[in-house]
Amino acid sequence: MSAELLVFYALAGITLGSAAMVVRTREPFHCALWCALSLFSIAGHYVLLRAEFVAVMQVLIYVGAVMILIIFVIMLTRRTEPI
């Protein structure tokens, strides 16, 4: 087994595990953090495919911009009743 294949399996496990936690987590803030981890691991898959530009854009646009906006909205929204 090559090192690249092991890295792929590790990234696939992280991607699937964090995506499952996005669905299972009840706290919105934790859900957003799991989603960010999932997007980071997708960027790792792009690096393995030798698409470094797409990986950088994934991190800059989705993780850097969209996830930060989602986290700000979650943190600035008042929750009136506990989940």
N, CA, C and O atoms as a Maestro MAE file, in Angstrom:
{
 s_m_m2io_version
 :::
 2.0.0
}

f_m_ct {
 s_m_title
 :::
 protein
 m_atom[332] {
  # First column is atom index #
  i_m_mmod_type
  r_m_x_coord
  r_m_y_coord
  r_m_z_coord
  i_m_residue_number
  s_m_chain_name
  s_m_pdb_residue_name
  s_m_pdb_atom_name
  i_m_atomic_number
  :::
  1 25 0.844 -1.181 0.000 1 A "MET " " N  " 7
  2 3 0.000 0.000 0.000 1 A "MET " " CA " 6
  3 2 0.887 1.241 0.000 1 A "MET " " C  " 6
  4 15 1.820 1.355 0.795 1 A "MET " " O  " 8
  5 25 0.587 2.144 -0.884 2 A "SER " " N  " 7
  6 3 1.403 3.344 -0.973 2 A "SER " " CA " 6
  7 2 0.940 4.374 0.055 2 A "SER " " C  " 6
  8 15 -0.154 4.284 0.613 2 A "SER " " O  " 8
  9 25 1.804 5.343 0.282 3 A "ALA " " N  " 7
  10 3 1.490 6.402 1.249 3 A "ALA " " CA " 6
  11 2 0.323 7.252 0.755 3 A "ALA " " C  " 6
  12 15 -0.500 7.709 1.547 3 A "ALA " " O  " 8
  13 25 0.260 7.459 -0.553 4 A "GLU " " N  " 7
  14 3 -0.834 8.260 -1.115 4 A "GLU " " CA " 6
  15 2 -2.189 7.589 -0.883 4 A "GLU " " C  " 6
  16 15 -3.180 8.266 -0.611 4 A "GLU " " O  " 8
  17 25 -2.229 6.278 -0.988 5 A "LEU " " N  " 7
  18 3 -3.468 5.542 -0.752 5 A "LEU " " CA " 6
  19 2 -3.872 5.618 0.724 5 A "LEU " " C  " 6
  20 15 -5.054 5.747 1.041 5 A "LEU " " O  " 8
  21 25 -2.894 5.538 1.613 6 A "LEU " " N  " 7
  22 3 -3.190 5.669 3.042 6 A "LEU " " CA " 6
  23 2 -3.721 7.058 3.382 6 A "LEU " " C  " 6
  24 15 -4.642 7.196 4.186 6 A "LEU " " O  " 8
  25 25 -3.139 8.086 2.768 7 A "VAL " " N  " 7
  26 3 -3.626 9.453 2.990 7 A "VAL " " CA " 6
  27 2 -5.043 9.601 2.450 7 A "VAL " " C  " 6
  28 15 -5.882 10.263 3.061 7 A "VAL " " O  " 8
  29 25 -5.306 8.980 1.297 8 A "PHE " " N  " 7
  30 3 -6.653 9.030 0.736 8 A "PHE " " CA " 6
  31 2 -7.670 8.386 1.674 8 A "PHE " " C  " 6
  32 15 -8.744 8.940 1.910 8 A "PHE " " O  " 8
  33 25 -7.325 7.210 2.210 9 A "TYR " " N  " 7
  34 3 -8.247 6.536 3.126 9 A "TYR " " CA " 6
  35 2 -8.455 7.346 4.407 9 A "TYR " " C  " 6
  36 15 -9.564 7.394 4.939 9 A "TYR " " O  " 8
  37 25 -7.404 7.975 4.895 10 A "ALA " " N  " 7
  38 3 -7.537 8.810 6.092 10 A "ALA " " CA " 6
  39 2 -8.436 10.015 5.812 10 A "ALA " " C  " 6
  40 15 -9.304 10.350 6.618 10 A "ALA " " O  " 8
  41 25 -8.223 10.659 4.669 11 A "LEU " " N  " 7
  42 3 -9.077 11.805 4.314 11 A "LEU " " CA " 6
  43 2 -10.525 11.383 4.076 11 A "LEU " " C  " 6
  44 15 -11.459 12.102 4.432 11 A "LEU " " O  " 8
  45 25 -10.699 10.214 3.471 12 A "ALA " " N  " 7
  46 3 -12.064 9.723 3.236 12 A "ALA " " CA " 6
  47 2 -12.758 9.450 4.565 12 A "ALA " " C  " 6
  48 15 -13.937 9.769 4.723 12 A "ALA " " O  " 8
  49 25 -12.042 8.864 5.520 13 A "GLY " " N  " 7
  50 3 -12.633 8.624 6.837 13 A "GLY " " CA " 6
  51 2 -12.981 9.916 7.548 13 A "GLY " " C  " 6
  52 15 -14.044 10.026 8.160 13 A "GLY " " O  " 8
  53 25 -12.083 10.901 7.471 14 A "ILE " " N  " 7
  54 3 -12.362 12.203 8.098 14 A "ILE " " CA " 6
  55 2 -13.557 12.861 7.429 14 A "ILE " " C  " 6
  56 15 -14.417 13.424 8.107 14 A "ILE " " O  " 8
  57 25 -13.617 12.794 6.107 15 A "THR " " N  " 7
  58 3 -14.730 13.414 5.383 15 A "THR " " CA " 6
  59 2 -16.058 12.765 5.755 15 A "THR " " C  " 6
  60 15 -17.028 13.464 6.051 15 A "THR " " O  " 8
  61 25 -16.110 11.452 5.743 16 A "LEU " " N  " 7
  62 3 -17.362 10.762 6.058 16 A "LEU " " CA " 6
  63 2 -17.745 10.929 7.526 16 A "LEU " " C  " 6
  64 15 -18.918 11.118 7.848 16 A "LEU " " O  " 8
  65 25 -16.762 10.860 8.406 17 A "GLY " " N  " 7
  66 3 -17.049 11.024 9.834 17 A "GLY " " CA " 6
  67 2 -17.543 12.414 10.171 17 A "GLY " " C  " 6
  68 15 -18.505 12.569 10.924 17 A "GLY " " O  " 8
  69 25 -16.891 13.434 9.617 18 A "SER " " N  " 7
  70 3 -17.326 14.798 9.917 18 A "SER " " CA " 6
  71 2 -18.666 15.112 9.252 18 A "SER " " C  " 6
  72 15 -19.471 15.852 9.817 18 A "SER " " O  " 8
  73 25 -18.915 14.566 8.075 19 A "ALA " " N  " 7
  74 3 -20.224 14.769 7.442 19 A "ALA " " CA " 6
  75 2 -21.332 14.101 8.253 19 A "ALA " " C  " 6
  76 15 -22.434 14.639 8.363 19 A "ALA " " O  " 8
  77 25 -21.044 12.943 8.815 20 A "ALA " " N  " 7
  78 3 -22.032 12.286 9.669 20 A "ALA " " CA " 6
  79 2 -22.280 13.101 10.935 20 A "ALA " " C  " 6
  80 15 -23.413 13.184 11.411 20 A "ALA " " O  " 8
  81 25 -21.229 13.700 11.477 21 A "MET " " N  " 7
  82 3 -21.394 14.517 12.680 21 A "MET " " CA " 6
  83 2 -22.159 15.809 12.390 21 A "MET " " C  " 6
  84 15 -22.836 16.333 13.275 21 A "MET " " O  " 8
  85 25 -22.063 16.325 11.174 22 A "VAL " " N  " 7
  86 3 -22.869 17.496 10.798 22 A "VAL " " CA " 6
  87 2 -24.342 17.170 10.930 22 A "VAL " " C  " 6
  88 15 -25.130 17.991 11.400 22 A "VAL " " O  " 8
  89 25 -24.710 15.975 10.515 23 A "VAL " " N  " 7
  90 3 -26.114 15.580 10.552 23 A "VAL " " CA " 6
  91 2 -26.555 15.223 11.976 23 A "VAL " " C  " 6
  92 15 -27.697 15.487 12.352 23 A "VAL " " O  " 8
  93 25 -25.669 14.629 12.760 24 A "ARG " " N  " 7
  94 3 -26.045 14.125 14.084 24 A "ARG " " CA " 6
  95 2 -25.968 15.165 15.193 24 A "ARG " " C  " 6
  96 15 -26.650 15.024 16.208 24 A "ARG " " O  " 8
  97 25 -25.157 16.205 15.026 25 A "THR " " N  " 7
  98 3 -24.948 17.181 16.085 25 A "THR " " CA " 6
  99 2 -26.165 18.082 16.227 25 A "THR " " C  " 6
  100 15 -26.733 18.537 15.234 25 A "THR " " O  " 8
  101 25 -26.559 18.335 17.468 26 A "ARG " " N  " 7
  102 3 -27.733 19.166 17.708 26 A "ARG " " CA " 6
  103 2 -27.384 20.640 17.915 26 A "ARG " " C  " 6
  104 15 -28.228 21.509 17.697 26 A "ARG " " O  " 8
  105 25 -26.158 20.930 18.329 27 A "GLU " " N  " 7
  106 3 -25.732 22.315 18.524 27 A "GLU " " CA " 6
  107 2 -25.339 22.933 17.181 27 A "GLU " " C  " 6
  108 15 -24.497 22.372 16.479 27 A "GLU " " O  " 8
  109 25 -25.924 24.071 16.806 28 A "PRO " " N  " 7
  110 3 -25.616 24.666 15.498 28 A "PRO " " CA " 6
  111 2 -24.146 25.069 15.345 28 A "PRO " " C  " 6
  112 15 -23.577 24.923 14.263 28 A "PRO " " O  " 8
  113 25 -23.534 25.569 16.407 29 A "PHE " " N  " 7
  114 3 -22.133 25.977 16.319 29 A "PHE " " CA " 6
  115 2 -21.223 24.778 16.082 29 A "PHE " " C  " 6
  116 15 -20.310 24.841 15.259 29 A "PHE " " O  " 8
  117 25 -21.469 23.699 16.793 30 A "HIS " " N  " 7
  118 3 -20.670 22.491 16.592 30 A "HIS " " CA " 6
  119 2 -20.906 21.911 15.204 30 A "HIS " " C  " 6
  120 15 -19.985 21.381 14.582 30 A "HIS " " O  " 8
  121 25 -22.122 22.010 14.727 31 A "CYS " " N  " 7
  122 3 -22.443 21.542 13.378 31 A "CYS " " CA " 6
  123 2 -21.635 22.328 12.339 31 A "CYS " " C  " 6
  124 15 -21.130 21.746 11.379 31 A "CYS " " O  " 8
  125 25 -21.514 23.637 12.527 32 A "ALA " " N  " 7
  126 3 -20.734 24.453 11.600 32 A "ALA " " CA " 6
  127 2 -19.255 24.094 11.652 32 A "ALA " " C  " 6
  128 15 -18.584 24.101 10.619 32 A "ALA " " O  " 8
  129 25 -18.741 23.784 12.827 33 A "LEU " " N  " 7
  130 3 -17.336 23.385 12.931 33 A "LEU " " CA " 6
  131 2 -17.085 22.042 12.259 33 A "LEU " " C  " 6
  132 15 -16.061 21.861 11.600 33 A "LEU " " O  " 8
  133 25 -18.005 21.104 12.419 34 A "TRP " " N  " 7
  134 3 -17.853 19.820 11.732 34 A "TRP " " CA " 6
  135 2 -17.928 20.007 10.218 34 A "TRP " " C  " 6
  136 15 -17.221 19.332 9.469 34 A "TRP " " O  " 8
  137 25 -18.776 20.916 9.777 35 A "CYS " " N  " 7
  138 3 -18.888 21.200 8.345 35 A "CYS " " CA " 6
  139 2 -17.583 21.801 7.820 35 A "CYS " " C  " 6
  140 15 -17.156 21.471 6.714 35 A "CYS " " O  " 8
  141 25 -16.951 22.672 8.592 36 A "ALA " " N  " 7
  142 3 -15.669 23.253 8.191 36 A "ALA " " CA " 6
  143 2 -14.608 22.156 8.076 36 A "ALA " " C  " 6
  144 15 -13.810 22.166 7.138 36 A "ALA " " O  " 8
  145 25 -14.592 21.217 9.016 37 A "LEU " " N  " 7
  146 3 -13.640 20.105 8.932 37 A "LEU " " CA " 6
  147 2 -13.891 19.262 7.691 37 A "LEU " " C  " 6
  148 15 -12.949 18.818 7.035 37 A "LEU " " O  " 8
  149 25 -15.144 19.045 7.375 38 A "SER " " N  " 7
  150 3 -15.486 18.286 6.179 38 A "SER " " CA " 6
  151 2 -14.994 19.009 4.921 38 A "SER " " C  " 6
  152 15 -14.469 18.376 4.005 38 A "SER " " O  " 8
  153 25 -15.162 20.324 4.879 39 A "LEU " " N  " 7
  154 3 -14.700 21.083 3.714 39 A "LEU " " CA " 6
  155 2 -13.173 21.096 3.626 39 A "LEU " " C  " 6
  156 15 -12.620 21.051 2.527 39 A "LEU " " O  " 8
  157 25 -12.487 21.157 4.765 40 A "PHE " " N  " 7
  158 3 -11.031 21.069 4.758 40 A "PHE " " CA " 6
  159 2 -10.567 19.728 4.200 40 A "PHE " " C  " 6
  160 15 -9.613 19.675 3.424 40 A "PHE " " O  " 8
  161 25 -11.231 18.655 4.586 41 A "SER " " N  " 7
  162 3 -10.803 17.346 4.100 41 A "SER " " CA " 6
  163 2 -11.092 17.184 2.607 41 A "SER " " C  " 6
  164 15 -10.361 16.479 1.912 41 A "SER " " O  " 8
  165 25 -12.134 17.816 2.115 42 A "ILE " " N  " 7
  166 3 -12.383 17.824 0.669 42 A "ILE " " CA " 6
  167 2 -11.252 18.544 -0.047 42 A "ILE " " C  " 6
  168 15 -10.834 18.127 -1.127 42 A "ILE " " O  " 8
  169 25 -10.753 19.625 0.550 43 A "ALA " " N  " 7
  170 3 -9.598 20.317 -0.029 43 A "ALA " " CA " 6
  171 2 -8.383 19.393 -0.064 43 A "ALA " " C  " 6
  172 15 -7.583 19.457 -0.997 43 A "ALA " " O  " 8
  173 25 -8.242 18.544 0.938 44 A "GLY " " N  " 7
  174 3 -7.164 17.559 0.929 44 A "GLY " " CA " 6
  175 2 -7.297 16.575 -0.221 44 A "GLY " " C  " 6
  176 15 -6.298 16.152 -0.801 44 A "GLY " " O  " 8
  177 25 -8.524 16.211 -0.549 45 A "HIS " " N  " 7
  178 3 -8.746 15.332 -1.701 45 A "HIS " " CA " 6
  179 2 -8.314 16.029 -2.992 45 A "HIS " " C  " 6
  180 15 -7.733 15.397 -3.874 45 A "HIS " " O  " 8
  181 25 -8.592 17.313 -3.101 46 A "TYR " " N  " 7
  182 3 -8.164 18.052 -4.289 46 A "TYR " " CA " 6
  183 2 -6.643 18.087 -4.402 46 A "TYR " " C  " 6
  184 15 -6.099 18.004 -5.503 46 A "TYR " " O  " 8
  185 25 -5.965 18.208 -3.278 47 A "VAL " " N  " 7
  186 3 -4.498 18.185 -3.304 47 A "VAL " " CA " 6
  187 2 -4.001 16.827 -3.800 47 A "VAL " " C  " 6
  188 15 -3.044 16.758 -4.571 47 A "VAL " " O  " 8
  189 25 -4.644 15.761 -3.363 48 A "LEU " " N  " 7
  190 3 -4.257 14.433 -3.843 48 A "LEU " " CA " 6
  191 2 -4.490 14.277 -5.340 48 A "LEU " " C  " 6
  192 15 -3.791 13.511 -6.003 48 A "LEU " " O  " 8
  193 25 -5.462 14.994 -5.868 49 A "LEU " " N  " 7
  194 3 -5.735 14.939 -7.310 49 A "LEU " " CA " 6
  195 2 -4.842 15.879 -8.108 49 A "LEU " " C  " 6
  196 15 -5.006 16.015 -9.321 49 A "LEU " " O  " 8
  197 25 -3.896 16.527 -7.431 50 A "ARG " " N  " 7
  198 3 -2.978 17.482 -8.032 50 A "ARG " " CA " 6
  199 2 -3.703 18.714 -8.583 50 A "ARG " " C  " 6
  200 15 -3.295 19.288 -9.592 50 A "ARG " " O  " 8
  201 25 -4.772 19.104 -7.909 51 A "ALA " " N  " 7
  202 3 -5.526 20.313 -8.269 51 A "ALA " " CA " 6
  203 2 -5.369 21.309 -7.129 51 A "ALA " " C  " 6
  204 15 -6.319 21.597 -6.401 51 A "ALA " " O  " 8
  205 25 -4.158 21.827 -6.988 52 A "GLU " " N  " 7
  206 3 -3.848 22.694 -5.854 52 A "GLU " " CA " 6
  207 2 -4.633 23.992 -5.881 52 A "GLU " " C  " 6
  208 15 -5.039 24.494 -4.833 52 A "GLU " " O  " 8
  209 25 -4.851 24.541 -7.075 53 A "PHE " " N  " 7
  210 3 -5.616 25.789 -7.178 53 A "PHE " " CA " 6
  211 2 -7.042 25.597 -6.674 53 A "PHE " " C  " 6
  212 15 -7.568 26.444 -5.951 53 A "PHE " " O  " 8
  213 25 -7.659 24.502 -7.049 54 A "VAL " " N  " 7
  214 3 -9.023 24.229 -6.593 54 A "VAL " " CA " 6
  215 2 -9.040 24.022 -5.079 54 A "VAL " " C  " 6
  216 15 -9.986 24.438 -4.410 54 A "VAL " " O  " 8
  217 25 -8.016 23.390 -4.540 55 A "ALA " " N  " 7
  218 3 -7.935 23.185 -3.092 55 A "ALA " " CA " 6
  219 2 -7.808 24.512 -2.359 55 A "ALA " " C  " 6
  220 15 -8.454 24.720 -1.332 55 A "ALA " " O  " 8
  221 25 -6.982 25.407 -2.879 56 A "VAL " " N  " 7
  222 3 -6.830 26.725 -2.248 56 A "VAL " " CA " 6
  223 2 -8.130 27.510 -2.334 56 A "VAL " " C  " 6
  224 15 -8.513 28.178 -1.374 56 A "VAL " " O  " 8
  225 25 -8.802 27.439 -3.456 57 A "MET " " N  " 7
  226 3 -10.080 28.149 -3.598 57 A "MET " " CA " 6
  227 2 -11.137 27.549 -2.672 57 A "MET " " C  " 6
  228 15 -11.971 28.272 -2.127 57 A "MET " " O  " 8
  229 25 -11.104 26.250 -2.497 58 A "GLN " " N  " 7
  230 3 -12.020 25.585 -1.556 58 A "GLN " " CA " 6
  231 2 -11.827 26.140 -0.154 58 A "GLN " " C  " 6
  232 15 -12.797 26.460 0.534 58 A "GLN " " O  " 8
  233 25 -10.582 26.251 0.263 59 A "VAL " " N  " 7
  234 3 -10.302 26.747 1.611 59 A "VAL " " CA " 6
  235 2 -10.637 28.226 1.721 59 A "VAL " " C  " 6
  236 15 -11.251 28.643 2.703 59 A "VAL " " O  " 8
  237 25 -10.247 29.023 0.739 60 A "LEU " " N  " 7
  238 3 -10.493 30.463 0.817 60 A "LEU " " CA " 6
  239 2 -11.974 30.807 0.751 60 A "LEU " " C  " 6
  240 15 -12.462 31.607 1.550 60 A "LEU " " O  " 8
  241 25 -12.686 30.213 -0.190 61 A "ILE " " N  " 7
  242 3 -14.085 30.600 -0.403 61 A "ILE " " CA " 6
  243 2 -15.001 29.906 0.590 61 A "ILE " " C  " 6
  244 15 -15.746 30.570 1.310 61 A "ILE " " O  " 8
  245 25 -14.958 28.587 0.638 62 A "TYR " " N  " 7
  246 3 -15.928 27.881 1.464 62 A "TYR " " CA " 6
  247 2 -15.584 27.921 2.942 62 A "TYR " " C  " 6
  248 15 -16.416 28.305 3.765 62 A "TYR " " O  " 8
  249 25 -14.371 27.531 3.284 63 A "VAL " " N  " 7
  250 3 -14.003 27.497 4.704 63 A "VAL " " CA " 6
  251 2 -13.736 28.899 5.217 63 A "VAL " " C  " 6
  252 15 -14.160 29.248 6.319 63 A "VAL " " O  " 8
  253 25 -13.048 29.696 4.442 64 A "GLY " " N  " 7
  254 3 -12.666 31.021 4.908 64 A "GLY " " CA " 6
  255 2 -13.782 32.029 4.912 64 A "GLY " " C  " 6
  256 15 -13.821 32.889 5.791 64 A "GLY " " O  " 8
  257 25 -14.682 31.959 3.976 65 A "ALA " " N  " 7
  258 3 -15.726 32.982 3.870 65 A "ALA " " CA " 6
  259 2 -17.093 32.465 4.304 65 A "ALA " " C  " 6
  260 15 -17.706 33.015 5.219 65 A "ALA " " O  " 8
  261 25 -17.559 31.436 3.664 66 A "VAL " " N  " 7
  262 3 -18.919 30.961 3.921 66 A "VAL " " CA " 6
  263 2 -19.068 30.430 5.345 66 A "VAL " " C  " 6
  264 15 -20.046 30.743 6.024 66 A "VAL " " O  " 8
  265 25 -18.106 29.630 5.799 67 A "MET " " N  " 7
  266 3 -18.221 29.069 7.148 67 A "MET " " CA " 6
  267 2 -18.092 30.147 8.221 67 A "MET " " C  " 6
  268 15 -18.761 30.072 9.252 67 A "MET " " O  " 8
  269 25 -17.250 31.139 7.997 68 A "ILE " " N  " 7
  270 3 -17.129 32.228 8.962 68 A "ILE " " CA " 6
  271 2 -18.440 33.007 9.033 68 A "ILE " " C  " 6
  272 15 -18.869 33.392 10.120 68 A "ILE " " O  " 8
  273 25 -19.071 33.241 7.903 69 A "LEU " " N  " 7
  274 3 -20.374 33.914 7.920 69 A "LEU " " CA " 6
  275 2 -21.422 33.090 8.656 69 A "LEU " " C  " 6
  276 15 -22.218 33.633 9.422 69 A "LEU " " O  " 8
  277 25 -21.422 31.794 8.427 70 A "ILE " " N  " 7
  278 3 -22.384 30.932 9.115 70 A "ILE " " CA " 6
  279 2 -22.138 30.958 10.621 70 A "ILE " " C  " 6
  280 15 -23.085 31.030 11.404 70 A "ILE " " O  " 8
  281 25 -20.869 30.902 11.029 71 A "ILE " " N  " 7
  282 3 -20.557 30.936 12.456 71 A "ILE " " CA " 6
  283 2 -20.952 32.274 13.063 71 A "ILE " " C  " 6
  284 15 -21.475 32.309 14.176 71 A "ILE " " O  " 8
  285 25 -20.713 33.383 12.353 72 A "PHE " " N  " 7
  286 3 -21.144 34.690 12.859 72 A "PHE " " CA " 6
  287 2 -22.658 34.758 13.021 72 A "PHE " " C  " 6
  288 15 -23.148 35.288 14.018 72 A "PHE " " O  " 8
  289 25 -23.397 34.235 12.062 73 A "VAL " " N  " 7
  290 3 -24.861 34.248 12.159 73 A "VAL " " CA " 6
  291 2 -25.320 33.418 13.343 73 A "VAL " " C  " 6
  292 15 -26.226 33.823 14.071 73 A "VAL " " O  " 8
  293 25 -24.714 32.278 13.541 74 A "ILE " " N  " 7
  294 3 -25.092 31.422 14.675 74 A "ILE " " CA " 6
  295 2 -24.779 32.117 15.990 74 A "ILE " " C  " 6
  296 15 -25.587 32.078 16.918 74 A "ILE " " O  " 8
  297 25 -23.621 32.751 16.081 75 A "MET " " N  " 7
  298 3 -23.232 33.386 17.334 75 A "MET " " CA " 6
  299 2 -24.025 34.658 17.618 75 A "MET " " C  " 6
  300 15 -24.238 34.995 18.783 75 A "MET " " O  " 8
  301 25 -24.465 35.366 16.590 76 A "LEU " " N  " 7
  302 3 -25.197 36.610 16.795 76 A "LEU " " CA " 6
  303 2 -26.704 36.417 16.943 76 A "LEU " " C  " 6
  304 15 -27.411 37.337 17.354 76 A "LEU " " O  " 8
  305 25 -27.192 35.237 16.613 77 A "THR " " N  " 7
  306 3 -28.606 34.951 16.746 77 A "THR " " CA " 6
  307 2 -28.907 34.508 18.164 77 A "THR " " C  " 6
  308 15 -28.250 33.620 18.707 77 A "THR " " O  " 8
  309 25 -29.899 35.132 18.748 78 A "ARG " " N  " 7
  310 3 -30.300 34.737 20.105 78 A "ARG " " CA " 6
  311 2 -31.199 33.527 20.051 78 A "ARG " " C  " 6
  312 15 -32.113 33.440 19.231 78 A "ARG " " O  " 8
  313 25 -30.922 32.593 20.941 79 A "ARG " " N  " 7
  314 3 -31.745 31.402 21.052 79 A "ARG " " CA " 6
  315 2 -32.657 31.600 22.244 79 A "ARG " " C  " 6
  316 15 -32.174 31.832 23.352 79 A "ARG " " O  " 8
  317 25 -33.958 31.515 22.049 80 A "THR " " N  " 7
  318 3 -34.894 31.790 23.131 80 A "THR " " CA " 6
  319 2 -35.162 30.563 23.979 80 A "THR " " C  " 6
  320 15 -35.442 30.697 25.171 80 A "THR " " O  " 8
  321 25 -35.087 29.387 23.413 81 A "GLU " " N  " 7
  322 3 -35.347 28.173 24.196 81 A "GLU " " CA " 6
  323 2 -34.259 27.161 23.931 81 A "GLU " " C  " 6
  324 15 -33.741 27.102 22.816 81 A "GLU " " O  " 8
  325 25 -33.894 26.364 24.916 82 A "PRO " " N  " 7
  326 3 -32.839 25.370 24.705 82 A "PRO " " CA " 6
  327 2 -33.322 24.247 23.787 82 A "PRO " " C  " 6
  328 15 -34.514 23.961 23.681 82 A "PRO " " O  " 8
  329 25 -32.360 23.638 23.143 83 A "ILE " " N  " 7
  330 3 -32.690 22.529 22.239 83 A "ILE " " CA " 6
  331 2 -32.869 21.257 23.028 83 A "ILE " " C  " 6
  332 15 -33.151 20.207 22.451 83 A "ILE " " O  " 8
  :::
 }
 m_bond[331] {
  # First column is bond index #
  i_m_from
  i_m_to
  i_m_order
  :::
  1 1 2 1
  2 2 3 1
  3 3 4 2
  4 3 5 1
  5 5 6 1
  6 6 7 1
  7 7 8 2
  8 7 9 1
  9 9 10 1
  10 10 11 1
  11 11 12 2
  12 11 13 1
  13 13 14 1
  14 14 15 1
  15 15 16 2
  16 15 17 1
  17 17 18 1
  18 18 19 1
  19 19 20 2
  20 19 21 1
  21 21 22 1
  22 22 23 1
  23 23 24 2
  24 23 25 1
  25 25 26 1
  26 26 27 1
  27 27 28 2
  28 27 29 1
  29 29 30 1
  30 30 31 1
  31 31 32 2
  32 31 33 1
  33 33 34 1
  34 34 35 1
  35 35 36 2
  36 35 37 1
  37 37 38 1
  38 38 39 1
  39 39 40 2
  40 39 41 1
  41 41 42 1
  42 42 43 1
  43 43 44 2
  44 43 45 1
  45 45 46 1
  46 46 47 1
  47 47 48 2
  48 47 49 1
  49 49 50 1
  50 50 51 1
  51 51 52 2
  52 51 53 1
  53 53 54 1
  54 54 55 1
  55 55 56 2
  56 55 57 1
  57 57 58 1
  58 58 59 1
  59 59 60 2
  60 59 61 1
  61 61 62 1
  62 62 63 1
  63 63 64 2
  64 63 65 1
  65 65 66 1
  66 66 67 1
  67 67 68 2
  68 67 69 1
  69 69 70 1
  70 70 71 1
  71 71 72 2
  72 71 73 1
  73 73 74 1
  74 74 75 1
  75 75 76 2
  76 75 77 1
  77 77 78 1
  78 78 79 1
  79 79 80 2
  80 79 81 1
  81 81 82 1
  82 82 83 1
  83 83 84 2
  84 83 85 1
  85 85 86 1
  86 86 87 1
  87 87 88 2
  88 87 89 1
  89 89 90 1
  90 90 91 1
  91 91 92 2
  92 91 93 1
  93 93 94 1
  94 94 95 1
  95 95 96 2
  96 95 97 1
  97 97 98 1
  98 98 99 1
  99 99 100 2
  100 99 101 1
  101 101 102 1
  102 102 103 1
  103 103 104 2
  104 103 105 1
  105 105 106 1
  106 106 107 1
  107 107 108 2
  108 107 109 1
  109 109 110 1
  110 110 111 1
  111 111 112 2
  112 111 113 1
  113 113 114 1
  114 114 115 1
  115 115 116 2
  116 115 117 1
  117 117 118 1
  118 118 119 1
  119 119 120 2
  120 119 121 1
  121 121 122 1
  122 122 123 1
  123 123 124 2
  124 123 125 1
  125 125 126 1
  126 126 127 1
  127 127 128 2
  128 127 129 1
  129 129 130 1
  130 130 131 1
  131 131 132 2
  132 131 133 1
  133 133 134 1
  134 134 135 1
  135 135 136 2
  136 135 137 1
  137 137 138 1
  138 138 139 1
  139 139 140 2
  140 139 141 1
  141 141 142 1
  142 142 143 1
  143 143 144 2
  144 143 145 1
  145 145 146 1
  146 146 147 1
  147 147 148 2
  148 147 149 1
  149 149 150 1
  150 150 151 1
  151 151 152 2
  152 151 153 1
  153 153 154 1
  154 154 155 1
  155 155 156 2
  156 155 157 1
  157 157 158 1
  158 158 159 1
  159 159 160 2
  160 159 161 1
  161 161 162 1
  162 162 163 1
  163 163 164 2
  164 163 165 1
  165 165 166 1
  166 166 167 1
  167 167 168 2
  168 167 169 1
  169 169 170 1
  170 170 171 1
  171 171 172 2
  172 171 173 1
  173 173 174 1
  174 174 175 1
  175 175 176 2
  176 175 177 1
  177 177 178 1
  178 178 179 1
  179 179 180 2
  180 179 181 1
  181 181 182 1
  182 182 183 1
  183 183 184 2
  184 183 185 1
  185 185 186 1
  186 186 187 1
  187 187 188 2
  188 187 189 1
  189 189 190 1
  190 190 191 1
  191 191 192 2
  192 191 193 1
  193 193 194 1
  194 194 195 1
  195 195 196 2
  196 195 197 1
  197 197 198 1
  198 198 199 1
  199 199 200 2
  200 199 201 1
  201 201 202 1
  202 202 203 1
  203 203 204 2
  204 203 205 1
  205 205 206 1
  206 206 207 1
  207 207 208 2
  208 207 209 1
  209 209 210 1
  210 210 211 1
  211 211 212 2
  212 211 213 1
  213 213 214 1
  214 214 215 1
  215 215 216 2
  216 215 217 1
  217 217 218 1
  218 218 219 1
  219 219 220 2
  220 219 221 1
  221 221 222 1
  222 222 223 1
  223 223 224 2
  224 223 225 1
  225 225 226 1
  226 226 227 1
  227 227 228 2
  228 227 229 1
  229 229 230 1
  230 230 231 1
  231 231 232 2
  232 231 233 1
  233 233 234 1
  234 234 235 1
  235 235 236 2
  236 235 237 1
  237 237 238 1
  238 238 239 1
  239 239 240 2
  240 239 241 1
  241 241 242 1
  242 242 243 1
  243 243 244 2
  244 243 245 1
  245 245 246 1
  246 246 247 1
  247 247 248 2
  248 247 249 1
  249 249 250 1
  250 250 251 1
  251 251 252 2
  252 251 253 1
  253 253 254 1
  254 254 255 1
  255 255 256 2
  256 255 257 1
  257 257 258 1
  258 258 259 1
  259 259 260 2
  260 259 261 1
  261 261 262 1
  262 262 263 1
  263 263 264 2
  264 263 265 1
  265 265 266 1
  266 266 267 1
  267 267 268 2
  268 267 269 1
  269 269 270 1
  270 270 271 1
  271 271 272 2
  272 271 273 1
  273 273 274 1
  274 274 275 1
  275 275 276 2
  276 275 277 1
  277 277 278 1
  278 278 279 1
  279 279 280 2
  280 279 281 1
  281 281 282 1
  282 282 283 1
  283 283 284 2
  284 283 285 1
  285 285 286 1
  286 286 287 1
  287 287 288 2
  288 287 289 1
  289 289 290 1
  290 290 291 1
  291 291 292 2
  292 291 293 1
  293 293 294 1
  294 294 295 1
  295 295 296 2
  296 295 297 1
  297 297 298 1
  298 298 299 1
  299 299 300 2
  300 299 301 1
  301 301 302 1
  302 302 303 1
  303 303 304 2
  304 303 305 1
  305 305 306 1
  306 306 307 1
  307 307 308 2
  308 307 309 1
  309 309 310 1
  310 310 311 1
  311 311 312 2
  312 311 313 1
  313 313 314 1
  314 314 315 1
  315 315 316 2
  316 315 317 1
  317 317 318 1
  318 318 319 1
  319 319 320 2
  320 319 321 1
  321 321 322 1
  322 322 323 1
  323 323 324 2
  324 323 325 1
  325 325 326 1
  326 326 327 1
  327 327 328 2
  328 327 329 1
  329 329 330 1
  330 330 331 1
  331 331 332 2
  :::
 }
}
